[in-house]
Amino acid sequence: MRKKEYIYTHALLAEVTRYLIEDETMAVETLSEYDALGTRPSGIHESKQDHHEAIAALSSAIEPCLEDTPTESHERTVNQ
């Protein structure tokens, strides 16, 4: 991936994280590893490796929350 793509992915995961925290699906404390890195999506001067590590940290924090989130089954019926 190019650096721009890492930054974009980092920003996208940061938004998902923000949503999960606001929805109270994720605790803020879950982000301690990510916070320790100090790399934010707006840090365009940070290296590609820094953004890669931030993406990995966010993904690790988000994954358990998404596994526990129930999904709705959308069944289609014909001719109703």
HTML snippet that shows the backbone in 3Dmol.js (N, CA, C, O; Angstrom):
<script src="https://3Dmol.org/build/3Dmol-min.js"></script>
<div id="view" style="width:600px;height:400px;position:relative"></div>
<script>
const pdb = `
ATOM      1  N   MET A   1       0.837  -1.181   0.000  1.00  0.00           N
ATOM      2  CA  MET A   1       0.000   0.000   0.000  1.00  0.00           C
ATOM      3  C   MET A   1       0.881   1.243   0.000  1.00  0.00           C
ATOM      4  O   MET A   1       2.019   1.225   0.468  1.00  0.00           O
ATOM      5  N   ARG A   2       0.336   2.287  -0.522  1.00  0.00           N
ATOM      6  CA  ARG A   2       1.015   3.579  -0.487  1.00  0.00           C
ATOM      7  C   ARG A   2       0.715   4.263   0.833  1.00  0.00           C
ATOM      8  O   ARG A   2      -0.234   3.907   1.532  1.00  0.00           O
ATOM      9  N   LYS A   3       1.533   5.248   1.166  1.00  0.00           N
ATOM     10  CA  LYS A   3       1.362   5.963   2.422  1.00  0.00           C
ATOM     11  C   LYS A   3      -0.028   6.599   2.520  1.00  0.00           C
ATOM     12  O   LYS A   3      -0.645   6.576   3.585  1.00  0.00           O
ATOM     13  N   LYS A   4      -0.518   7.162   1.423  1.00  0.00           N
ATOM     14  CA  LYS A   4      -1.864   7.767   1.414  1.00  0.00           C
ATOM     15  C   LYS A   4      -2.927   6.753   1.807  1.00  0.00           C
ATOM     16  O   LYS A   4      -3.860   7.071   2.544  1.00  0.00           O
ATOM     17  N   GLU A   5      -2.780   5.535   1.313  1.00  0.00           N
ATOM     18  CA  GLU A   5      -3.749   4.487   1.606  1.00  0.00           C
ATOM     19  C   GLU A   5      -3.692   4.076   3.079  1.00  0.00           C
ATOM     20  O   GLU A   5      -4.721   3.785   3.688  1.00  0.00           O
ATOM     21  N   TYR A   6      -2.487   4.054   3.643  1.00  0.00           N
ATOM     22  CA  TYR A   6      -2.351   3.777   5.076  1.00  0.00           C
ATOM     23  C   TYR A   6      -3.035   4.872   5.894  1.00  0.00           C
ATOM     24  O   TYR A   6      -3.753   4.580   6.850  1.00  0.00           O
ATOM     25  N   ILE A   7      -2.814   6.114   5.522  1.00  0.00           N
ATOM     26  CA  ILE A   7      -3.417   7.238   6.242  1.00  0.00           C
ATOM     27  C   ILE A   7      -4.940   7.170   6.124  1.00  0.00           C
ATOM     28  O   ILE A   7      -5.647   7.380   7.109  1.00  0.00           O
ATOM     29  N   TYR A   8      -5.441   6.882   4.937  1.00  0.00           N
ATOM     30  CA  TYR A   8      -6.886   6.778   4.728  1.00  0.00           C
ATOM     31  C   TYR A   8      -7.475   5.652   5.577  1.00  0.00           C
ATOM     32  O   TYR A   8      -8.495   5.841   6.240  1.00  0.00           O
ATOM     33  N   THR A   9      -6.839   4.493   5.558  1.00  0.00           N
ATOM     34  CA  THR A   9      -7.312   3.357   6.339  1.00  0.00           C
ATOM     35  C   THR A   9      -7.259   3.669   7.836  1.00  0.00           C
ATOM     36  O   THR A   9      -8.169   3.313   8.585  1.00  0.00           O
ATOM     37  N   HIS A  10      -6.198   4.328   8.254  1.00  0.00           N
ATOM     38  CA  HIS A  10      -6.058   4.739   9.650  1.00  0.00           C
ATOM     39  C   HIS A  10      -7.204   5.667  10.049  1.00  0.00           C
ATOM     40  O   HIS A  10      -7.799   5.499  11.114  1.00  0.00           O
ATOM     41  N   ALA A  11      -7.513   6.644   9.199  1.00  0.00           N
ATOM     42  CA  ALA A  11      -8.609   7.584   9.478  1.00  0.00           C
ATOM     43  C   ALA A  11      -9.953   6.853   9.527  1.00  0.00           C
ATOM     44  O   ALA A  11     -10.793   7.158  10.374  1.00  0.00           O
ATOM     45  N   LEU A  12     -10.154   5.909   8.642  1.00  0.00           N
ATOM     46  CA  LEU A  12     -11.400   5.143   8.604  1.00  0.00           C
ATOM     47  C   LEU A  12     -11.579   4.325   9.890  1.00  0.00           C
ATOM     48  O   LEU A  12     -12.661   4.313  10.477  1.00  0.00           O
ATOM     49  N   LEU A  13     -10.530   3.655  10.313  1.00  0.00           N
ATOM     50  CA  LEU A  13     -10.607   2.877  11.549  1.00  0.00           C
ATOM     51  C   LEU A  13     -10.777   3.780  12.769  1.00  0.00           C
ATOM     52  O   LEU A  13     -11.437   3.397  13.735  1.00  0.00           O
ATOM     53  N   ALA A  14     -10.194   4.963  12.733  1.00  0.00           N
ATOM     54  CA  ALA A  14     -10.374   5.911  13.837  1.00  0.00           C
ATOM     55  C   ALA A  14     -11.837   6.338  13.938  1.00  0.00           C
ATOM     56  O   ALA A  14     -12.360   6.505  15.039  1.00  0.00           O
ATOM     57  N   GLU A  15     -12.497   6.513  12.795  1.00  0.00           N
ATOM     58  CA  GLU A  15     -13.929   6.861  12.793  1.00  0.00           C
ATOM     59  C   GLU A  15     -14.782   5.713  13.319  1.00  0.00           C
ATOM     60  O   GLU A  15     -15.734   5.939  14.067  1.00  0.00           O
ATOM     61  N   VAL A  16     -14.451   4.494  12.936  1.00  0.00           N
ATOM     62  CA  VAL A  16     -15.184   3.332  13.433  1.00  0.00           C
ATOM     63  C   VAL A  16     -15.006   3.242  14.945  1.00  0.00           C
ATOM     64  O   VAL A  16     -15.962   2.966  15.671  1.00  0.00           O
ATOM     65  N   THR A  17     -13.793   3.474  15.416  1.00  0.00           N
ATOM     66  CA  THR A  17     -13.511   3.457  16.847  1.00  0.00           C
ATOM     67  C   THR A  17     -14.317   4.525  17.574  1.00  0.00           C
ATOM     68  O   THR A  17     -14.903   4.261  18.624  1.00  0.00           O
ATOM     69  N   ARG A  18     -14.345   5.717  17.019  1.00  0.00           N
ATOM     70  CA  ARG A  18     -15.104   6.815  17.625  1.00  0.00           C
ATOM     71  C   ARG A  18     -16.583   6.435  17.722  1.00  0.00           C
ATOM     72  O   ARG A  18     -17.225   6.691  18.741  1.00  0.00           O
ATOM     73  N   TYR A  19     -17.116   5.833  16.674  1.00  0.00           N
ATOM     74  CA  TYR A  19     -18.514   5.396  16.672  1.00  0.00           C
ATOM     75  C   TYR A  19     -18.758   4.354  17.770  1.00  0.00           C
ATOM     76  O   TYR A  19     -19.738   4.445  18.508  1.00  0.00           O
ATOM     77  N   LEU A  20     -17.867   3.369  17.873  1.00  0.00           N
ATOM     78  CA  LEU A  20     -18.033   2.308  18.865  1.00  0.00           C
ATOM     79  C   LEU A  20     -17.959   2.853  20.286  1.00  0.00           C
ATOM     80  O   LEU A  20     -18.662   2.366  21.171  1.00  0.00           O
ATOM     81  N   ILE A  21     -17.131   3.841  20.511  1.00  0.00           N
ATOM     82  CA  ILE A  21     -17.031   4.457  21.838  1.00  0.00           C
ATOM     83  C   ILE A  21     -18.296   5.249  22.146  1.00  0.00           C
ATOM     84  O   ILE A  21     -18.831   5.156  23.251  1.00  0.00           O
ATOM     85  N   GLU A  22     -18.776   6.026  21.181  1.00  0.00           N
ATOM     86  CA  GLU A  22     -19.999   6.799  21.383  1.00  0.00           C
ATOM     87  C   GLU A  22     -21.207   5.892  21.592  1.00  0.00           C
ATOM     88  O   GLU A  22     -22.119   6.231  22.346  1.00  0.00           O
ATOM     89  N   ASP A  23     -21.213   4.753  20.930  1.00  0.00           N
ATOM     90  CA  ASP A  23     -22.301   3.782  21.027  1.00  0.00           C
ATOM     91  C   ASP A  23     -22.173   2.924  22.293  1.00  0.00           C
ATOM     92  O   ASP A  23     -23.032   2.088  22.574  1.00  0.00           O
ATOM     93  N   GLU A  24     -21.112   3.138  23.039  1.00  0.00           N
ATOM     94  CA  GLU A  24     -20.801   2.410  24.266  1.00  0.00           C
ATOM     95  C   GLU A  24     -20.595   0.913  24.030  1.00  0.00           C
ATOM     96  O   GLU A  24     -20.837   0.092  24.914  1.00  0.00           O
ATOM     97  N   THR A  25     -20.149   0.582  22.836  1.00  0.00           N
ATOM     98  CA  THR A  25     -19.815  -0.799  22.508  1.00  0.00           C
ATOM     99  C   THR A  25     -18.362  -1.078  22.878  1.00  0.00           C
ATOM    100  O   THR A  25     -17.985  -2.223  23.125  1.00  0.00           O
ATOM    101  N   MET A  26     -17.549  -0.019  22.914  1.00  0.00           N
ATOM    102  CA  MET A  26     -16.131  -0.142  23.205  1.00  0.00           C
ATOM    103  C   MET A  26     -15.758   0.825  24.325  1.00  0.00           C
ATOM    104  O   MET A  26     -16.220   1.965  24.352  1.00  0.00           O
ATOM    105  N   ALA A  27     -14.928   0.365  25.238  1.00  0.00           N
ATOM    106  CA  ALA A  27     -14.440   1.230  26.315  1.00  0.00           C
ATOM    107  C   ALA A  27     -13.202   1.992  25.836  1.00  0.00           C
ATOM    108  O   ALA A  27     -12.391   1.458  25.079  1.00  0.00           O
ATOM    109  N   VAL A  28     -13.068   3.211  26.271  1.00  0.00           N
ATOM    110  CA  VAL A  28     -11.930   4.044  25.885  1.00  0.00           C
ATOM    111  C   VAL A  28     -10.611   3.387  26.314  1.00  0.00           C
ATOM    112  O   VAL A  28      -9.596   3.524  25.631  1.00  0.00           O
ATOM    113  N   GLU A  29     -10.630   2.692  27.418  1.00  0.00           N
ATOM    114  CA  GLU A  29      -9.424   2.046  27.940  1.00  0.00           C
ATOM    115  C   GLU A  29      -8.859   1.001  26.978  1.00  0.00           C
ATOM    116  O   GLU A  29      -7.680   0.654  27.050  1.00  0.00           O
ATOM    117  N   THR A  30      -9.693   0.512  26.094  1.00  0.00           N
ATOM    118  CA  THR A  30      -9.279  -0.495  25.114  1.00  0.00           C
ATOM    119  C   THR A  30      -8.207   0.043  24.174  1.00  0.00           C
ATOM    120  O   THR A  30      -7.469  -0.725  23.557  1.00  0.00           O
ATOM    121  N   LEU A  31      -8.127   1.358  24.069  1.00  0.00           N
ATOM    122  CA  LEU A  31      -7.218   1.984  23.118  1.00  0.00           C
ATOM    123  C   LEU A  31      -5.851   2.319  23.710  1.00  0.00           C
ATOM    124  O   LEU A  31      -5.115   3.111  23.121  1.00  0.00           O
ATOM    125  N   SER A  32      -5.495   1.749  24.840  1.00  0.00           N
ATOM    126  CA  SER A  32      -4.229   2.102  25.491  1.00  0.00           C
ATOM    127  C   SER A  32      -3.017   1.819  24.600  1.00  0.00           C
ATOM    128  O   SER A  32      -2.086   2.623  24.555  1.00  0.00           O
ATOM    129  N   GLU A  33      -3.018   0.699  23.898  1.00  0.00           N
ATOM    130  CA  GLU A  33      -1.906   0.370  23.000  1.00  0.00           C
ATOM    131  C   GLU A  33      -1.821   1.390  21.859  1.00  0.00           C
ATOM    132  O   GLU A  33      -0.735   1.853  21.509  1.00  0.00           O
ATOM    133  N   TYR A  34      -2.969   1.729  21.290  1.00  0.00           N
ATOM    134  CA  TYR A  34      -3.017   2.712  20.208  1.00  0.00           C
ATOM    135  C   TYR A  34      -2.553   4.086  20.706  1.00  0.00           C
ATOM    136  O   TYR A  34      -1.766   4.758  20.039  1.00  0.00           O
ATOM    137  N   ASP A  35      -3.041   4.496  21.871  1.00  0.00           N
ATOM    138  CA  ASP A  35      -2.660   5.796  22.427  1.00  0.00           C
ATOM    139  C   ASP A  35      -1.156   5.881  22.698  1.00  0.00           C
ATOM    140  O   ASP A  35      -0.545   6.936  22.530  1.00  0.00           O
ATOM    141  N   ALA A  36      -0.571   4.764  23.117  1.00  0.00           N
ATOM    142  CA  ALA A  36       0.859   4.738  23.417  1.00  0.00           C
ATOM    143  C   ALA A  36       1.709   4.987  22.166  1.00  0.00           C
ATOM    144  O   ALA A  36       2.831   5.484  22.263  1.00  0.00           O
ATOM    145  N   LEU A  37       1.174   4.642  21.002  1.00  0.00           N
ATOM    146  CA  LEU A  37       1.921   4.845  19.760  1.00  0.00           C
ATOM    147  C   LEU A  37       2.083   6.331  19.429  1.00  0.00           C
ATOM    148  O   LEU A  37       3.120   6.759  18.923  1.00  0.00           O
ATOM    149  N   GLY A  38       1.047   7.100  19.722  1.00  0.00           N
ATOM    150  CA  GLY A  38       1.106   8.538  19.464  1.00  0.00           C
ATOM    151  C   GLY A  38       0.914   8.942  18.012  1.00  0.00           C
ATOM    152  O   GLY A  38       1.069  10.118  17.684  1.00  0.00           O
ATOM    153  N   THR A  39       0.586   8.019  17.147  1.00  0.00           N
ATOM    154  CA  THR A  39       0.362   8.322  15.734  1.00  0.00           C
ATOM    155  C   THR A  39      -1.130   8.496  15.496  1.00  0.00           C
ATOM    156  O   THR A  39      -1.929   7.643  15.882  1.00  0.00           O
ATOM    157  N   ARG A  40      -1.499   9.581  14.873  1.00  0.00           N
ATOM    158  CA  ARG A  40      -2.897   9.865  14.575  1.00  0.00           C
ATOM    159  C   ARG A  40      -3.068   9.967  13.054  1.00  0.00           C
ATOM    160  O   ARG A  40      -2.093  10.200  12.340  1.00  0.00           O
ATOM    161  N   PRO A  41      -4.284   9.796  12.560  1.00  0.00           N
ATOM    162  CA  PRO A  41      -4.506   9.879  11.110  1.00  0.00           C
ATOM    163  C   PRO A  41      -4.067  11.228  10.526  1.00  0.00           C
ATOM    164  O   PRO A  41      -3.656  11.304   9.368  1.00  0.00           O
ATOM    165  N   SER A  42      -4.156  12.267  11.319  1.00  0.00           N
ATOM    166  CA  SER A  42      -3.762  13.600  10.829  1.00  0.00           C
ATOM    167  C   SER A  42      -2.247  13.775  10.774  1.00  0.00           C
ATOM    168  O   SER A  42      -1.759  14.778  10.254  1.00  0.00           O
ATOM    169  N   GLY A  43      -1.510  12.821  11.300  1.00  0.00           N
ATOM    170  CA  GLY A  43      -0.048  12.911  11.304  1.00  0.00           C
ATOM    171  C   GLY A  43       0.545  12.487   9.980  1.00  0.00           C
ATOM    172  O   GLY A  43       1.152  11.421   9.873  1.00  0.00           O
ATOM    173  N   ILE A  44       0.369  13.320   8.975  1.00  0.00           N
ATOM    174  CA  ILE A  44       0.842  12.956   7.627  1.00  0.00           C
ATOM    175  C   ILE A  44       2.364  12.913   7.538  1.00  0.00           C
ATOM    176  O   ILE A  44       2.914  12.335   6.600  1.00  0.00           O
ATOM    177  N   HIS A  45       3.041  13.512   8.495  1.00  0.00           N
ATOM    178  CA  HIS A  45       4.501  13.476   8.517  1.00  0.00           C
ATOM    179  C   HIS A  45       5.034  12.173   9.116  1.00  0.00           C
ATOM    180  O   HIS A  45       6.222  11.872   8.998  1.00  0.00           O
ATOM    181  N   GLU A  46       4.161  11.410   9.750  1.00  0.00           N
ATOM    182  CA  GLU A  46       4.575  10.128  10.331  1.00  0.00           C
ATOM    183  C   GLU A  46       4.898   9.138   9.205  1.00  0.00           C
ATOM    184  O   GLU A  46       4.407   9.276   8.085  1.00  0.00           O
ATOM    185  N   SER A  47       5.718   8.156   9.515  1.00  0.00           N
ATOM    186  CA  SER A  47       6.117   7.183   8.495  1.00  0.00           C
ATOM    187  C   SER A  47       4.986   6.210   8.176  1.00  0.00           C
ATOM    188  O   SER A  47       4.015   6.076   8.920  1.00  0.00           O
ATOM    189  N   LYS A  48       5.151   5.550   7.057  1.00  0.00           N
ATOM    190  CA  LYS A  48       4.190   4.531   6.645  1.00  0.00           C
ATOM    191  C   LYS A  48       4.136   3.416   7.685  1.00  0.00           C
ATOM    192  O   LYS A  48       3.062   2.888   7.972  1.00  0.00           O
ATOM    193  N   GLN A  49       5.276   3.056   8.247  1.00  0.00           N
ATOM    194  CA  GLN A  49       5.350   2.022   9.278  1.00  0.00           C
ATOM    195  C   GLN A  49       4.588   2.445  10.533  1.00  0.00           C
ATOM    196  O   GLN A  49       3.918   1.620  11.154  1.00  0.00           O
ATOM    197  N   ASP A  50       4.681   3.720  10.912  1.00  0.00           N
ATOM    198  CA  ASP A  50       3.944   4.218  12.076  1.00  0.00           C
ATOM    199  C   ASP A  50       2.439   4.073  11.871  1.00  0.00           C
ATOM    200  O   ASP A  50       1.721   3.658  12.781  1.00  0.00           O
ATOM    201  N   HIS A  51       1.964   4.415  10.674  1.00  0.00           N
ATOM    202  CA  HIS A  51       0.537   4.285  10.378  1.00  0.00           C
ATOM    203  C   HIS A  51       0.131   2.804  10.330  1.00  0.00           C
ATOM    204  O   HIS A  51      -0.964   2.438  10.757  1.00  0.00           O
ATOM    205  N   HIS A  52       1.014   1.975   9.811  1.00  0.00           N
ATOM    206  CA  HIS A  52       0.747   0.534   9.778  1.00  0.00           C
ATOM    207  C   HIS A  52       0.570  -0.006  11.199  1.00  0.00           C
ATOM    208  O   HIS A  52      -0.356  -0.776  11.453  1.00  0.00           O
ATOM    209  N   GLU A  53       1.432   0.381  12.113  1.00  0.00           N
ATOM    210  CA  GLU A  53       1.337  -0.062  13.506  1.00  0.00           C
ATOM    211  C   GLU A  53       0.064   0.467  14.166  1.00  0.00           C
ATOM    212  O   GLU A  53      -0.569  -0.235  14.954  1.00  0.00           O
ATOM    213  N   ALA A  54      -0.306   1.703  13.843  1.00  0.00           N
ATOM    214  CA  ALA A  54      -1.535   2.280  14.396  1.00  0.00           C
ATOM    215  C   ALA A  54      -2.758   1.533  13.872  1.00  0.00           C
ATOM    216  O   ALA A  54      -3.700   1.287  14.626  1.00  0.00           O
ATOM    217  N   ILE A  55      -2.754   1.175  12.608  1.00  0.00           N
ATOM    218  CA  ILE A  55      -3.849   0.404  12.009  1.00  0.00           C
ATOM    219  C   ILE A  55      -3.963  -0.955  12.701  1.00  0.00           C
ATOM    220  O   ILE A  55      -5.066  -1.406  13.012  1.00  0.00           O
ATOM    221  N   ALA A  56      -2.830  -1.603  12.939  1.00  0.00           N
ATOM    222  CA  ALA A  56      -2.840  -2.907  13.602  1.00  0.00           C
ATOM    223  C   ALA A  56      -3.390  -2.790  15.021  1.00  0.00           C
ATOM    224  O   ALA A  56      -4.157  -3.646  15.462  1.00  0.00           O
ATOM    225  N   ALA A  57      -3.001  -1.734  15.738  1.00  0.00           N
ATOM    226  CA  ALA A  57      -3.478  -1.533  17.109  1.00  0.00           C
ATOM    227  C   ALA A  57      -4.979  -1.261  17.129  1.00  0.00           C
ATOM    228  O   ALA A  57      -5.698  -1.813  17.962  1.00  0.00           O
ATOM    229  N   LEU A  58      -5.453  -0.419  16.222  1.00  0.00           N
ATOM    230  CA  LEU A  58      -6.891  -0.132  16.158  1.00  0.00           C
ATOM    231  C   LEU A  58      -7.676  -1.378  15.770  1.00  0.00           C
ATOM    232  O   LEU A  58      -8.732  -1.655  16.340  1.00  0.00           O
ATOM    233  N   SER A  59      -7.168  -2.116  14.814  1.00  0.00           N
ATOM    234  CA  SER A  59      -7.847  -3.346  14.378  1.00  0.00           C
ATOM    235  C   SER A  59      -7.966  -4.342  15.523  1.00  0.00           C
ATOM    236  O   SER A  59      -9.009  -4.974  15.697  1.00  0.00           O
ATOM    237  N   SER A  60      -6.905  -4.481  16.298  1.00  0.00           N
ATOM    238  CA  SER A  60      -6.922  -5.394  17.438  1.00  0.00           C
ATOM    239  C   SER A  60      -7.928  -4.955  18.492  1.00  0.00           C
ATOM    240  O   SER A  60      -8.558  -5.790  19.142  1.00  0.00           O
ATOM    241  N   ALA A  61      -8.078  -3.651  18.660  1.00  0.00           N
ATOM    242  CA  ALA A  61      -9.027  -3.134  19.655  1.00  0.00           C
ATOM    243  C   ALA A  61     -10.469  -3.252  19.164  1.00  0.00           C
ATOM    244  O   ALA A  61     -11.373  -3.517  19.955  1.00  0.00           O
ATOM    245  N   ILE A  62     -10.684  -3.059  17.874  1.00  0.00           N
ATOM    246  CA  ILE A  62     -12.028  -3.068  17.293  1.00  0.00           C
ATOM    247  C   ILE A  62     -12.585  -4.478  17.133  1.00  0.00           C
ATOM    248  O   ILE A  62     -13.772  -4.706  17.365  1.00  0.00           O
ATOM    249  N   GLU A  63     -11.752  -5.405  16.745  1.00  0.00           N
ATOM    250  CA  GLU A  63     -12.207  -6.753  16.398  1.00  0.00           C
ATOM    251  C   GLU A  63     -13.081  -7.415  17.463  1.00  0.00           C
ATOM    252  O   GLU A  63     -14.157  -7.905  17.118  1.00  0.00           O
ATOM    253  N   PRO A  64     -12.682  -7.457  18.735  1.00  0.00           N
ATOM    254  CA  PRO A  64     -13.547  -8.103  19.736  1.00  0.00           C
ATOM    255  C   PRO A  64     -14.905  -7.422  19.881  1.00  0.00           C
ATOM    256  O   PRO A  64     -15.906  -8.082  20.161  1.00  0.00           O
ATOM    257  N   CYS A  65     -14.941  -6.117  19.694  1.00  0.00           N
ATOM    258  CA  CYS A  65     -16.210  -5.391  19.812  1.00  0.00           C
ATOM    259  C   CYS A  65     -17.154  -5.746  18.676  1.00  0.00           C
ATOM    260  O   CYS A  65     -18.365  -5.830  18.881  1.00  0.00           O
ATOM    261  N   LEU A  66     -16.623  -5.953  17.500  1.00  0.00           N
ATOM    262  CA  LEU A  66     -17.463  -6.288  16.355  1.00  0.00           C
ATOM    263  C   LEU A  66     -17.932  -7.737  16.416  1.00  0.00           C
ATOM    264  O   LEU A  66     -19.017  -8.062  15.933  1.00  0.00           O
ATOM    265  N   GLU A  67     -17.120  -8.604  17.004  1.00  0.00           N
ATOM    266  CA  GLU A  67     -17.519  -9.999  17.132  1.00  0.00           C
ATOM    267  C   GLU A  67     -18.682 -10.149  18.099  1.00  0.00           C
ATOM    268  O   GLU A  67     -19.513 -11.044  17.942  1.00  0.00           O
ATOM    269  N   ASP A  68     -18.744  -9.269  19.108  1.00  0.00           N
ATOM    270  CA  ASP A  68     -19.799  -9.335  20.109  1.00  0.00           C
ATOM    271  C   ASP A  68     -21.069  -8.607  19.695  1.00  0.00           C
ATOM    272  O   ASP A  68     -22.096  -8.728  20.363  1.00  0.00           O
ATOM    273  N   THR A  69     -21.015  -7.849  18.596  1.00  0.00           N
ATOM    274  CA  THR A  69     -22.159  -7.064  18.151  1.00  0.00           C
ATOM    275  C   THR A  69     -23.110  -7.941  17.354  1.00  0.00           C
ATOM    276  O   THR A  69     -22.715  -8.505  16.333  1.00  0.00           O
ATOM    277  N   PRO A  70     -24.364  -8.066  17.803  1.00  0.00           N
ATOM    278  CA  PRO A  70     -25.318  -8.883  17.040  1.00  0.00           C
ATOM    279  C   PRO A  70     -25.679  -8.195  15.727  1.00  0.00           C
ATOM    280  O   PRO A  70     -25.763  -6.970  15.649  1.00  0.00           O
ATOM    281  N   THR A  71     -25.886  -8.993  14.727  1.00  0.00           N
ATOM    282  CA  THR A  71     -26.307  -8.448  13.435  1.00  0.00           C
ATOM    283  C   THR A  71     -27.727  -8.890  13.166  1.00  0.00           C
ATOM    284  O   THR A  71     -28.157  -9.960  13.597  1.00  0.00           O
ATOM    285  N   GLU A  72     -28.444  -8.053  12.451  1.00  0.00           N
ATOM    286  CA  GLU A  72     -29.814  -8.388  12.109  1.00  0.00           C
ATOM    287  C   GLU A  72     -29.837  -9.218  10.844  1.00  0.00           C
ATOM    288  O   GLU A  72     -29.072  -8.969   9.912  1.00  0.00           O
ATOM    289  N   SER A  73     -30.698 -10.186  10.815  1.00  0.00           N
ATOM    290  CA  SER A  73     -30.867 -11.010   9.635  1.00  0.00           C
ATOM    291  C   SER A  73     -31.952 -10.370   8.770  1.00  0.00           C
ATOM    292  O   SER A  73     -33.085 -10.167   9.206  1.00  0.00           O
ATOM    293  N   HIS A  74     -31.578 -10.068   7.563  1.00  0.00           N
ATOM    294  CA  HIS A  74     -32.537  -9.454   6.643  1.00  0.00           C
ATOM    295  C   HIS A  74     -32.967 -10.510   5.613  1.00  0.00           C
ATOM    296  O   HIS A  74     -32.253 -10.799   4.652  1.00  0.00           O
ATOM    297  N   GLU A  75     -34.123 -11.057   5.843  1.00  0.00           N
ATOM    298  CA  GLU A  75     -34.638 -12.065   4.921  1.00  0.00           C
ATOM    299  C   GLU A  75     -35.615 -11.419   3.965  1.00  0.00           C
ATOM    300  O   GLU A  75     -36.440 -10.597   4.364  1.00  0.00           O
ATOM    301  N   ARG A  76     -35.520 -11.785   2.733  1.00  0.00           N
ATOM    302  CA  ARG A  76     -36.447 -11.280   1.723  1.00  0.00           C
ATOM    303  C   ARG A  76     -37.503 -12.340   1.461  1.00  0.00           C
ATOM    304  O   ARG A  76     -37.207 -13.532   1.378  1.00  0.00           O
ATOM    305  N   THR A  77     -38.692 -11.899   1.339  1.00  0.00           N
ATOM    306  CA  THR A  77     -39.747 -12.827   0.947  1.00  0.00           C
ATOM    307  C   THR A  77     -40.248 -12.418  -0.420  1.00  0.00           C
ATOM    308  O   THR A  77     -40.306 -11.232  -0.746  1.00  0.00           O
ATOM    309  N   VAL A  78     -40.600 -13.384  -1.197  1.00  0.00           N
ATOM    310  CA  VAL A  78     -41.044 -13.138  -2.559  1.00  0.00           C
ATOM    311  C   VAL A  78     -42.546 -12.904  -2.564  1.00  0.00           C
ATOM    312  O   VAL A  78     -43.289 -13.586  -1.858  1.00  0.00           O
ATOM    313  N   ASN A  79     -42.992 -11.939  -3.360  1.00  0.00           N
ATOM    314  CA  ASN A  79     -44.414 -11.625  -3.572  1.00  0.00           C
ATOM    315  C   ASN A  79     -45.152 -11.218  -2.297  1.00  0.00           C
ATOM    316  O   ASN A  79     -46.271 -11.673  -2.058  1.00  0.00           O
ATOM    317  N   GLN A  80     -44.561 -10.400  -1.515  1.00  0.00           N
ATOM    318  CA  GLN A  80     -45.283  -9.884  -0.352  1.00  0.00           C
ATOM    319  C   GLN A  80     -45.536  -8.433  -0.508  1.00  0.00           C
ATOM    320  O   GLN A  80     -46.134  -7.813   0.370  1.00  0.00           O
TER     321      GLN A  80
END
`;
const viewer = $3Dmol.createViewer("view");
viewer.addModel(pdb, "pdb");
viewer.setStyle({}, {cartoon: {color: "spectrum"}});
viewer.zoomTo();
viewer.render();
</script>
